[in-house]
Amino acid sequence: MAERLTWCEVSREALQDNLAEFRRLVGPRCRLAPVVKANAYGHGLEIAARVFAEAGADALCVHDLWEAGRVRAAGLSLPVVVLGPLFPEQAAEAVALGGIEPTVQDAALVEALERAGEASRAPIGVFLKFESGTNRQGLRLPESLDLARRVASGRWVRLLGLSMHFADIEDTTDHTFARGQMARFLEAVEALRREGLDLPIRSAGNSAATILWPEAHLDMVRVGIGAYGMWPSTETFVAAALTHRERVALRPALTWKTRVAQVKDVPAGEFVGYGRTYRTTHPTRIAVLPVGYYDGYDRGVSNMAYVLVRGRRAQVRGRVCMNLIMVDVTDVPGVGPGDEVVLLGPDGEEAITSERFAQWAGTINYEVTTRIAESVPRVLVG
């Protein structure tokens, strides 16, 4: 099979170091469960899952059962927490995969899991998601109590724990609302325990909470973006700098690359690309790169972004096309077809961070990496 024209390199050492950093923060007794949903935030689900498993992850988190199946197909047997929806018709598959820990939202799903567990003679553990103020997934306390009682009344489904998700801990350095969410969550834990409902695992910590608050570690943390070496936000970075006596070190793991397909000389006064959005003001050398918005290179960065060629910046000229972009290499000597180009990541003393790319695109670093198309190969390096 022919090689793709663009690819991502994923650093094994960076993933290992990031997981080790979170293990240092939470200690050996807390269940460390990196999140590999959304193609491991663009890093390649199977690649990241294997590295995290080898590096000592206690469990992995995914969004849906399809992703859980990919973890199992990769030959990994550690527990897999399904954070997103699961439907009753998927219950038998969830039980058959083994070690799957769904988040349940209604009695119909619990009953389907109970029937599937009985048919297979295989128990399955589940989480309840508590609604603490995000109003996304989750159940308020009365519904949580009702569903927990239903789980406890069965034989094959057992309650593993209660989880929650913060609404704005990443968006501000004022964590008043997040503190309130945490308090409501702990109150819900105590309410369930007063009912005699065992909760072995309390889980509240995402990347930001895990970095900022030791009290949010509880029994399990679900570390997403931080496991890939990206900070959840500038606000989290600032808050961490203010609260930590020692620096939290995260290493970005992904570098996105392509190669120069063609170099051409464009006279002064000519247009480059669709819509004639860029016009040269002097004789210009343009390199054509075989990557575009089909591959996840955001069209919104047209005429704003730059790439790195031979360790030097080369500005994007004209609109990002479906499969091509054009960059100005006038001031980069000796560029020719086949030269390697960095679209995201380091090259020499320069680097294009996901945060910088997000500023160009008017979005967040999460979206920059997760939108790199799954058709773009991920290659583990190091």
Summary of the structure (lengths in Angstrom):
residues: 382
radius of gyration: 23.7
end to end distance: 23.9
largest distance: 78.8
contacts: 1298
relative contact order: 0.14
helix: 37%
strand: 24%
